[in-house]
Amino acid sequence: MRIPMPRSKFLVVKCPKCGNEQVVFNKAAIVVRCNTCGEIIARPTGSKAEILGKVVESLT
């Protein structure tokens, strides 16, 4: 029996305004703001979130 791999993951996203890096869920259901400056770095779309910062790393 094969175990399915998850399709969602966590991403390390760099804030475009201040450069702070933080972990964001790629299917975020709410607006995610930078912990340092408050800039929006991820916006929900109904499925995968729209990532507004630069994705530095994908965590599985």
N, CA, C and O atoms as a DFTB+ gen file, in Angstrom:
240 C
 N C O
     1  1       0.841      -1.183       0.000
     2  2       0.000       0.000       0.000
     3  2       0.887       1.247       0.000
     4  3       1.872       1.326       0.734
     5  1       0.525       2.196      -0.819
     6  2       1.296       3.432      -0.967
     7  2       0.700       4.551      -0.123
     8  3      -0.509       4.780      -0.155
     9  1       1.534       5.241       0.623
    10  2       1.083       6.369       1.432
    11  2       1.235       7.640       0.598
    12  3       2.327       7.922       0.104
    13  1       0.153       8.413       0.433
    14  2       0.249       9.626      -0.380
    15  2       1.099      10.697       0.291
    16  3       1.071      10.848       1.513
    17  1       1.851      11.438      -0.512
    18  2       2.668      12.534      -0.022
    19  2       1.791      13.783       0.104
    20  3       0.916      14.008      -0.732
    21  1       2.015      14.592       1.136
    22  2       1.218      15.822       1.272
    23  2       1.523      16.803       0.144
    24  3       2.652      16.880      -0.341
    25  1       0.511      17.541      -0.259
    26  2       0.684      18.511      -1.346
    27  2       0.965      19.914      -0.815
    28  3       1.322      20.817      -1.571
    29  1       0.802      20.077       0.473
    30  2       1.067      21.384       1.077
    31  2       2.403      21.356       1.797
    32  3       2.899      20.295       2.177
    33  1       2.979      22.539       1.979
    34  2       4.273      22.625       2.651
    35  2       4.449      23.987       3.280
    36  3       3.668      24.909       3.045
    37  1       5.481      24.094       4.078
    38  2       5.845      25.360       4.690
    39  2       6.965      25.988       3.876
    40  3       7.839      25.290       3.362
    41  1       6.934      27.304       3.763
    42  2       7.922      28.031       2.973
    43  2       8.615      29.074       3.852
    44  3       7.980      29.699       4.702
    45  1       9.901      29.256       3.646
    46  2      10.620      30.358       4.280
    47  2      10.554      31.510       3.287
    48  3      11.079      31.418       2.177
    49  1       9.903      32.597       3.700
    50  2       9.663      33.734       2.809
    51  2      10.410      34.955       3.341
    52  3      10.400      35.236       4.540
    53  1      11.059      35.673       2.426
    54  2      11.800      36.888       2.773
    55  2      10.919      38.099       2.483
    56  3      10.387      38.239       1.381
    57  1      10.771      38.960       3.463
    58  2       9.948      40.161       3.320
    59  2      10.586      41.102       2.291
    60  3      11.783      41.375       2.372
    61  1       9.795      41.607       1.317
    62  2      10.358      42.507       0.305
    63  2      10.716      43.885       0.857
    64  3      11.500      44.607       0.242
    65  1      10.158      44.259       2.002
    66  2      10.392      45.587       2.557
    67  2      11.605      45.623       3.492
    68  3      12.465      46.493       3.352
    69  1      11.683      44.672       4.457
    70  2      12.748      44.744       5.467
    71  2      13.748      43.592       5.388
    72  3      14.799      43.657       6.027
    73  1      13.450      42.537       4.621
    74  2      14.386      41.436       4.479
    75  2      14.277      40.363       5.549
    76  3      15.043      39.399       5.534
    77  1      13.330      40.513       6.484
    78  2      13.121      39.511       7.519
    79  2      12.628      38.202       6.889
    80  3      11.805      38.229       5.974
    81  1      13.121      37.076       7.367
    82  2      12.681      35.765       6.874
    83  2      11.790      35.120       7.915
    84  3      12.110      35.114       9.103
    85  1      10.650      34.569       7.456
    86  2       9.778      33.845       8.366
    87  2       9.086      32.714       7.632
    88  3       9.001      32.707       6.404
    89  1       8.593      31.757       8.404
    90  2       7.959      30.563       7.861
    91  2       6.482      30.841       7.631
    92  3       5.793      31.375       8.500
    93  1       5.999      30.464       6.426
    94  2       4.613      30.680       6.030
    95  2       4.071      29.377       5.445
    96  3       4.784      28.686       4.717
    97  1       2.816      29.032       5.754
    98  2       2.160      27.871       5.165
    99  2       1.738      28.230       3.754
   100  3       1.181      29.306       3.535
   101  1       1.992      27.343       2.778
   102  2       1.712      27.712       1.383
   103  2       0.224      27.744       1.049
   104  3      -0.154      28.214      -0.024
   105  1      -0.626      27.253       1.949
   106  2      -2.077      27.331       1.752
   107  2      -2.703      28.152       2.869
   108  3      -3.723      27.765       3.438
   109  1      -2.088      29.286       3.179
   110  2      -2.549      30.149       4.269
   111  2      -3.981      30.605       4.013
   112  3      -4.322      30.988       2.894
   113  1      -4.815      30.566       5.041
   114  2      -6.214      30.950       4.928
   115  2      -6.456      32.393       5.373
   116  3      -7.553      32.920       5.188
   117  1      -5.447      33.031       5.954
   118  2      -5.563      34.426       6.378
   119  2      -4.365      35.208       5.849
   120  3      -3.367      34.616       5.436
   121  1      -4.461      36.524       5.861
   122  2      -3.354      37.383       5.433
   123  2      -2.207      37.199       6.422
   124  3      -2.413      37.251       7.634
   125  1      -0.994      36.982       5.901
   126  2       0.192      36.828       6.746
   127  2       1.037      38.083       6.596
   128  3       1.389      38.492       5.490
   129  1       1.353      38.687       7.744
   130  2       2.152      39.917       7.755
   131  2       3.530      39.624       8.322
   132  3       3.706      38.698       9.114
   133  1       4.502      40.419       7.909
   134  2       5.853      40.314       8.430
   135  2       5.842      40.618       9.924
   136  3       5.204      41.575      10.362
   137  1       6.547      39.805      10.703
   138  2       6.604      40.008      12.149
   139  2       7.382      41.267      12.529
   140  3       7.198      41.799      13.624
   141  1       8.239      41.744      11.649
   142  2       9.084      42.895      11.956
   143  2       8.451      44.220      11.541
   144  3       8.330      45.132      12.359
   145  1       8.043      44.331      10.267
   146  2       7.571      45.623       9.756
   147  2       6.070      45.672       9.461
   148  3       5.531      46.759       9.251
   149  1       5.380      44.527       9.441
   150  2       3.938      44.518       9.200
   151  2       3.527      44.452       7.742
   152  3       2.333      44.477       7.443
   153  1       4.475      44.369       6.833
   154  2       4.184      44.260       5.392
   155  2       3.480      42.923       5.111
   156  3       3.824      41.907       5.716
   157  1       2.504      42.917       4.204
   158  2       1.817      41.679       3.829
   159  2       2.774      40.834       2.984
   160  3       3.295      41.304       1.973
   161  1       3.004      39.576       3.405
   162  2       3.901      38.701       2.643
   163  2       3.176      37.507       2.025
   164  3       3.732      36.827       1.163
   165  1       1.925      37.242       2.459
   166  2       1.127      36.174       1.846
   167  2      -0.345      36.534       1.955
   168  3      -0.808      37.024       2.985
   169  1      -1.074      36.281       0.872
   170  2      -2.490      36.621       0.794
   171  2      -3.267      35.374       0.368
   172  3      -2.875      34.724      -0.602
   173  1      -4.347      35.020       1.055
   174  2      -5.111      33.827       0.682
   175  2      -5.840      34.017      -0.647
   176  3      -6.264      35.122      -0.984
   177  1      -5.980      32.908      -1.404
   178  2      -6.682      32.976      -2.686
   179  2      -7.808      31.955      -2.785
   180  3      -8.560      31.971      -3.760
   181  1      -7.943      31.080      -1.815
   182  2      -8.945      30.026      -1.870
   183  2      -8.296      28.662      -1.932
   184  3      -8.876      27.679      -1.470
   185  1      -7.107      28.584      -2.494
   186  2      -6.337      27.328      -2.481
   187  2      -4.934      27.656      -2.008
   188  3      -4.717      27.827      -0.808
   189  1      -3.980      27.748      -2.915
   190  2      -2.621      28.140      -2.519
   191  2      -2.571      29.649      -2.314
   192  3      -3.197      30.415      -3.047
   193  1      -1.814      30.057      -1.302
   194  2      -1.702      31.490      -1.004
   195  2      -0.828      32.186      -2.041
   196  3       0.083      31.586      -2.610
   197  1      -1.120      33.453      -2.276
   198  2      -0.286      34.278      -3.149
   199  2       0.867      34.792      -2.290
   200  3       0.652      35.573      -1.363
   201  1       2.081      34.358      -2.593
   202  2       3.258      34.750      -1.827
   203  2       3.803      36.049      -2.424
   204  3       4.156      36.087      -3.602
   205  1       3.872      37.108      -1.623
   206  2       4.301      38.412      -2.114
   207  2       5.780      38.689      -1.858
   208  3       6.343      39.640      -2.402
   209  1       6.400      37.864      -1.037
   210  2       7.837      37.987      -0.791
   211  2       8.592      36.953      -1.612
   212  3       7.998      36.223      -2.406
   213  1       9.894      36.898      -1.418
   214  2      10.716      35.930      -2.138
   215  2      10.791      34.631      -1.331
   216  3      11.101      34.652      -0.140
   217  1      10.501      33.489      -1.995
   218  2      10.593      32.197      -1.340
   219  2      12.056      31.806      -1.281
   220  3      12.701      31.628      -2.315
   221  1      12.583      31.672      -0.069
   222  2      13.997      31.350       0.136
   223  2      14.200      29.836       0.177
   224  3      15.179      29.316      -0.358
   225  1      13.260      29.136       0.821
   226  2      13.416      27.696       1.020
   227  2      12.053      27.048       1.179
   228  3      11.115      27.672       1.676
   229  1      11.944      25.794       0.756
   230  2      10.729      25.012       0.923
   231  2      10.991      23.919       1.957
   232  3      11.906      23.112       1.799
   233  1      10.186      23.900       3.007
   234  2      10.336      22.902       4.062
   235  2       9.282      21.817       3.869
   236  3       8.101      22.127       3.709
   237  1       9.689      20.565       3.881
   238  2       8.715      19.482       3.712
   239  2       8.522      18.694       4.968
   240  3       7.734      17.748       4.988
